[in-house]
Amino acid sequence: MDIKGKYESKVQKIGLSCDAFSTGCVILCLLFLAPYVSSNGGTFVMWFLPLACIVPFAVMPLVYMGIHKYDTLLFGRYHFVMPISAFLAAPFFVMAWSASGVGASQSCLVFFGVLVFVMTIMIYRYCAFSVRARLGGVSIVDKYPVYEIVCAVGCVVAAVAFALFLRYDPDTVYVNTAYVMGGITVLLALVQYLITFYGIPRLGGRRVESAKSVFNSFFGGLDVKMYLSALFFEAAFAIVAALLVYFGFALNIGLSGIIAVAATVIAVYGVSAYFCARYITRRSMKLSVMNIVCVILPCGILTLLAALDKTGDGVLAGLIIAAVILGVGGAVAVRQTKLRLLTVKPRVTSGSVFILFDLTMCAAAALALVSAAIVANVLSWTNVTAFIYGFAIAVALAIVAMILCSRPKRVSASTDNITIGTGDNEI
């Protein structure tokens, strides 16, 4: 047995998966951005934050064109952009969480921090995925255990750091957690760069494409009904997730209660995503039915709690139950979305599927932020019943998504559905 080769293979697999840690940053934003912005930056900036999630639709195709257009013999096609984007993402992530109080300057910190972080973290994740696809031979729907483990570690570190800093100093919990997550993300990006730099040969030549042709390659020929159905299901779950912890703060369930709710969502989603990747290999109407049920049930529970406007152990139990259902349904929805995007348009490639998936998540987050802004504004002149508006929007989007569902083709999640080229046409 080649012991040296065995350990080199394990190290490379870990190196290829380092970008998965950034999932913890994304989860932190999804669960805590709404309550954070409501008290730091103000509800006014919350109306502008959806723009930060929409800008990547214009930026990412241009980034894709730029990466593939220029000769990169010295660094390699992805290894020049990958570390730079990660190093930019971290400080702007910290910047987004460093506001203290309401005001124009605090609003600018939040908005521009989120804007640049969203764009740069998407670029980093795309470059890392492209390297992983070449060296590991994986697609967006393949099982990759090491990646899933690192992803889980990122979410756990985010939850633990937040819990510890929340008990240490609630006033600085957000920025301190951001420092930890941003710092580790940069270190892992550097590890990923060094481990994989010599694995891919330097690629010569250029892919000459106009901006118009690149945008057409991403968005032309989309099955609109299928795409909107996937987007609205994702948005429904994103809305409930974004409002869940915010609702807990509004109900004054206490620090331990907030931590318990957030940890439940993260843990249940992580376990469910693990099993979804292994056992769900085809998109189906049954999964869509499960999606809408997993939106309606937690929204029903949370609406009842909002109408009662009470605190106590019963309220916390209701939030935990809603978190469990949300975690399971969210994992199923994400898996179904990945499978749908494989055939959402003709001549789809692995790289374009990955970018399209991230853009779909951004659009879902934008709708979640709009819902949070509505709730925050209504909350300013009423009680926690304001959250009912947000839950109603989530249910409405889930119903529309279900209506848009047509009987899907039985599509396998194998890599046969994805084109992974080589040379100038790679990924």
C-alpha positions in Angstrom: 0.0 0.0 0.0 1.3 3.4 -0.9 1.0 5.2 2.4 2.4 8.5 1.1 -0.1 8.5 -1.8 -3.0 7.6 0.5 -2.3 10.6 2.8 -1.7 12.9 -0.2 -5.1 11.9 -1.5 -6.8 12.7 1.8 -5.1 16.0 2.1 -6.1 16.9 -1.4 -9.8 16.0 -0.7 -9.7 18.2 2.3 -8.0 21.0 0.4 -10.6 20.8 -2.4 -13.4 21.2 0.2 -12.1 24.2 2.2 -14.6 26.6 0.5 -17.5 24.6 2.1 -16.7 26.3 5.4 -18.1 29.6 4.0 -21.5 28.0 4.2 -21.4 28.9 7.9 -21.2 32.6 6.9 -24.2 32.2 4.6 -26.2 30.5 7.3 -25.3 33.2 9.8 -26.6 35.8 7.3 -29.8 33.9 6.7 -30.7 33.4 10.3 -29.5 36.6 11.9 -29.4 39.3 9.3 -33.0 40.4 9.8 -32.9 41.0 13.6 -29.4 42.5 13.3 -30.4 45.0 10.6 -33.6 46.0 12.5 -31.5 47.3 15.4 -28.2 48.2 13.5 -28.7 50.2 10.4 -32.4 50.4 10.7 -35.4 49.1 8.7 -34.7 51.7 5.9 -31.6 49.9 4.7 -33.4 46.6 4.9 -35.4 47.7 1.8 -32.2 48.2 -0.1 -30.5 44.9 0.9 -32.4 42.9 -1.7 -30.5 44.9 -4.3 -27.3 43.4 -2.9 -28.7 40.0 -3.7 -29.8 40.9 -7.2 -26.6 42.6 -8.4 -24.8 39.2 -8.8 -27.2 38.4 -11.7 -25.5 41.1 -13.7 -22.0 40.5 -12.3 -21.5 36.7 -12.3 -21.8 36.2 -16.1 -19.2 38.9 -16.6 -16.9 37.3 -14.1 -17.4 34.0 -15.8 -16.5 35.6 -19.1 -13.4 37.3 -17.6 -12.1 34.2 -16.0 -12.3 32.3 -19.3 -11.2 35.1 -21.5 -7.7 35.9 -20.4 -4.5 33.9 -20.8 -3.6 32.5 -17.3 -0.5 30.5 -17.9 1.2 31.9 -14.8 -1.4 31.3 -12.2 -4.0 29.0 -13.8 -7.5 29.9 -14.8 -9.0 29.9 -11.3 -6.0 30.2 -9.0 -5.5 33.9 -9.6 -9.1 34.9 -8.8 -9.9 32.3 -6.1 -7.7 33.6 -3.2 -8.3 37.3 -4.1 -12.1 36.9 -3.9 -11.8 35.0 -0.6 -9.5 37.7 0.9 -12.0 40.4 -0.2 -15.0 38.5 1.1 -13.8 38.3 4.7 -13.2 42.0 5.5 -16.5 43.0 3.9 -18.3 40.3 5.8 -16.9 41.8 9.0 -17.8 45.3 7.7 -21.5 44.2 7.2 -21.7 43.1 10.8 -19.9 46.0 12.4 -22.7 48.6 12.5 -23.7 49.8 15.9 -26.9 51.8 16.1 -29.2 53.4 13.5 -27.9 56.1 11.1 -26.7 56.8 7.5 -23.2 55.7 8.2 -24.3 52.4 9.9 -26.7 51.7 7.0 -23.8 52.2 4.5 -21.7 49.7 6.5 -24.4 47.1 6.3 -25.4 47.6 2.7 -22.0 47.8 1.0 -20.6 45.1 3.3 -23.4 42.7 2.3 -23.1 43.8 -1.4 -19.4 43.1 -1.8 -19.5 40.0 0.4 -22.2 38.4 -1.7 -20.4 39.0 -4.9 -16.9 38.0 -3.8 -18.1 34.9 -1.9 -19.9 33.7 -5.0 -16.8 34.2 -7.1 -14.7 32.3 -4.6 -17.1 29.4 -4.3 -17.4 29.2 -8.1 -13.6 29.1 -8.6 -13.3 26.5 -5.8 -16.0 24.4 -7.3 -14.4 24.5 -10.8 -11.1 23.3 -9.3 -12.9 20.5 -7.4 -14.7 19.4 -10.5 -11.5 19.1 -12.4 -9.4 17.4 -9.7 -12.2 15.5 -7.9 -14.4 14.7 -10.9 -17.6 15.8 -9.0 -20.7 17.7 -10.1 -23.1 19.9 -8.2 -25.3 16.9 -7.3 -22.6 14.3 -6.6 -22.0 12.9 -3.1 -18.7 14.3 -1.7 -18.4 13.3 2.0 -15.4 15.5 2.8 -17.2 18.6 1.4 -20.3 17.9 3.5 -18.2 17.4 6.6 -16.4 20.8 6.1 -19.8 22.4 5.4 -21.2 21.0 8.7 -18.1 22.2 10.5 -18.6 25.7 9.2 -22.2 25.8 10.4 -21.3 24.4 13.8 -18.4 26.9 14.3 -20.8 29.8 13.3 -23.4 28.5 15.8 -20.9 27.9 18.6 -19.1 31.2 18.1 -22.4 33.1 18.1 -23.6 31.3 21.3 -20.3 32.0 23.1 -20.1 35.7 22.1 -23.8 36.1 22.9 -23.2 35.1 26.5 -19.9 37.1 26.7 -21.1 40.4 25.3 -24.5 40.7 23.4 -23.5 44.1 22.1 -20.6 42.8 20.1 -21.8 39.3 19.3 -22.3 39.9 15.6 -19.0 41.5 14.8 -17.0 39.1 16.9 -18.7 36.1 15.2 -17.9 37.7 11.9 -14.3 38.1 12.8 -14.0 34.4 13.6 -15.8 33.2 10.5 -14.0 35.6 8.2 -10.6 34.8 9.6 -11.1 31.1 9.3 -12.5 31.5 5.8 -9.3 33.3 4.7 -7.0 30.8 6.3 -8.8 27.9 4.6 -8.8 29.7 1.3 -5.1 30.0 1.5 -4.8 26.3 2.4 -7.1 25.4 -0.6 -4.9 27.6 -2.9 -1.6 26.0 -1.8 -2.8 22.4 -1.9 -4.5 22.6 -5.3 -2.2 25.1 -7.1 0.0 22.5 -8.8 -2.8 20.0 -9.3 -4.2 21.7 -12.4 -1.9 22.4 -15.4 -1.6 26.1 -16.5 -4.1 26.6 -19.2 -3.3 28.6 -22.3 -5.6 30.1 -24.9 -8.7 32.2 -24.6 -12.4 31.8 -25.0 -13.6 34.8 -27.0 -17.2 35.6 -26.1 -19.1 38.8 -26.1 -21.0 39.9 -23.0 -24.3 39.3 -24.9 -23.4 35.7 -25.7 -22.3 35.0 -22.1 -25.6 36.3 -20.7 -27.5 34.2 -23.3 -25.5 31.2 -22.3 -26.7 31.6 -18.7 -30.2 32.9 -19.0 -31.3 32.0 -22.6 -33.6 29.1 -23.1 -34.6 28.8 -19.4 -37.7 26.8 -18.7 -39.4 29.7 -16.9 -42.1 27.6 -15.1 -39.6 25.1 -13.8 -37.2 27.8 -12.7 -39.7 30.0 -11.0 -41.2 27.0 -9.2 -37.7 26.2 -7.8 -37.1 29.8 -6.9 -40.4 30.3 -5.1 -40.0 27.2 -3.1 -36.5 28.3 -2.1 -37.8 31.8 -1.3 -40.6 30.4 0.9 -38.1 28.5 3.1 -35.7 31.4 3.1 -38.5 33.7 4.4 -39.4 31.4 7.2 -35.7 30.9 8.1 -35.0 34.6 8.0 -38.0 35.4 10.2 -37.7 32.5 12.7 -34.9 33.8 14.8 -36.1 37.4 14.4 -39.5 36.2 15.8 -37.7 34.6 18.7 -36.1 37.9 19.5 -39.4 39.7 19.3 -41.0 37.2 21.7 -38.1 37.7 24.2 -37.6 33.9 24.6 -34.1 34.6 26.0 -30.5 33.9 24.9 -30.7 30.2 25.4 -33.9 30.0 23.5 -32.5 31.9 20.5 -29.4 29.7 20.4 -31.6 26.5 20.7 -33.8 27.6 17.8 -30.9 28.5 15.5 -28.9 25.3 16.4 -32.0 23.2 15.7 -32.4 24.6 12.2 -28.7 24.2 11.4 -28.5 20.6 12.8 -31.7 19.3 11.2 -30.9 20.9 7.9 -27.3 19.4 7.9 -28.5 15.9 8.7 -31.3 16.1 6.2 -29.1 17.4 3.5 -26.7 14.5 4.1 -29.5 12.0 3.5 -31.0 13.9 0.6 -27.7 13.8 -1.3 -27.6 10.0 -0.9 -31.2 9.0 -1.4 -32.8 11.6 -3.6 -31.6 11.2 -7.2 -34.7 12.2 -9.1 -36.9 15.3 -9.0 -40.6 14.4 -8.5 -44.0 15.8 -7.7 -43.8 14.0 -4.4 -40.9 16.2 -3.4 -42.9 19.3 -4.4 -45.8 18.2 -2.2 -43.4 17.6 0.7 -41.9 21.1 0.1 -45.3 22.8 0.4 -46.3 20.8 3.5 -43.0 21.7 5.1 -43.7 25.4 4.5 -47.4 25.4 5.5 -46.8 23.5 8.8 -44.2 25.7 10.4 -46.0 28.9 9.1 -49.2 27.6 10.7 -47.4 27.0 14.0 -45.6 30.4 14.0 -48.8 32.2 13.0 -50.6 30.7 16.0 -47.7 31.8 18.3 -47.8 35.3 16.8 -51.6 35.5 17.3 -51.3 34.4 20.9 -48.4 36.8 21.6 -47.2 34.9 24.7 -43.9 33.8 26.1 -42.9 30.6 28.0 -41.8 27.0 27.5 -44.7 26.3 25.2 -43.7 29.1 22.8 -40.1 27.8 22.7 -41.3 24.3 22.0 -43.4 25.6 19.1 -40.4 27.4 17.7 -38.3 24.3 18.0 -40.9 22.1 16.2 -41.2 24.7 13.4 -37.4 24.7 13.2 -37.3 21.0 12.8 -39.9 21.0 10.0 -38.1 23.9 8.3 -34.7 22.1 8.4 -36.1 19.0 6.8 -38.1 20.8 4.1 -35.3 23.2 3.3 -32.9 20.4 2.6 -35.4 18.6 0.3 -36.1 21.9 -1.5 -32.4 22.6 -2.1 -31.8 19.1 -3.4 -34.8 19.3 -5.7 -33.6 22.7 -7.0 -30.2 21.3 -7.9 -31.8 18.4 -9.8 -34.1 20.8 -11.6 -31.3 23.1 -12.7 -29.6 20.2 -14.5 -32.3 20.3 -17.1 -33.7 23.8 -16.7 -32.1 24.8 -20.0 -30.4 23.2 -23.0 -26.6 22.7 -23.2 -26.2 23.3 -19.5 -22.7 22.9 -18.1 -21.4 22.1 -14.6 -20.1 25.6 -14.0 -23.2 27.4 -15.3 -25.4 25.1 -13.1 -23.3 26.0 -10.1 -23.6 29.7 -10.8 -27.3 29.5 -11.6 -27.9 27.7 -8.3 -26.1 30.4 -6.3 -28.0 33.1 -8.2 -31.3 31.3 -7.4 -30.3 31.3 -3.7 -29.5 35.0 -3.9 -32.9 35.7 -5.5 -34.6 33.7 -2.7 -32.7 35.7 -0.1 -33.8 38.9 -1.8 -37.4 37.9 -1.4 -36.8 36.9 2.2 -35.3 40.4 2.9 -38.3 42.1 1.3 -40.6 40.1 3.6 -38.4 40.9 6.6 -38.6 44.6 5.7 -42.4 44.4 5.5 -42.5 42.8 8.9 -40.0 45.3 10.4 -42.1 48.2 9.2 -45.4 46.8 10.5 -43.7 45.8 13.7 -42.8 49.4 14.4 -46.5 50.3 15.0 -47.9 47.0 16.2 -47.0 43.8 18.2 -45.6 40.4 17.0 -48.7 39.8 14.9 -46.7 41.7 12.3 -44.8 38.4 11.6 -48.1 36.9 10.2 -47.6 39.0 7.1 -44.2 37.4 6.5 -45.5 33.9 7.1 -48.4 34.6 4.7 -46.0 35.6 2.0 -44.0 32.4 2.4 -47.2 30.3 2.1 -48.3 32.3 -0.9 -45.0 31.7 -2.7 -45.1 28.0 -1.9 -48.6 27.7 -3.3 -47.6 29.6 -6.5 -44.5 27.3 -6.8 -46.8 24.2 -6.5 -49.1 25.6 -9.2 -46.2 26.1 -11.5 -45.0 22.5 -11.1 -45.8 20.4 -14.1 -45.3 16.7 -14.2 -41.5 16.5 -14.3 -39.4 14.2 -16.4 -37.6 11.5 -14.5 -34.1 12.8 -14.5 -31.2 11.0 -12.9 -28.8 13.0 -10.8 -25.8 11.3 -12.4 -23.0 13.4 -14.0 -24.2 12.2 -17.4 -26.6 15.2 -17.3 -23.7 17.7 -16.9 -21.1 18.6 -19.5 -17.6 18.9 -18.0 -15.3 19.9 -20.8 -11.5 20.1 -20.9 -9.0 22.7 -22.0 -10.5 26.1 -23.0 -14.0 24.6 -22.8 -13.6 23.3 -19.2 -16.5 23.7 -16.8 
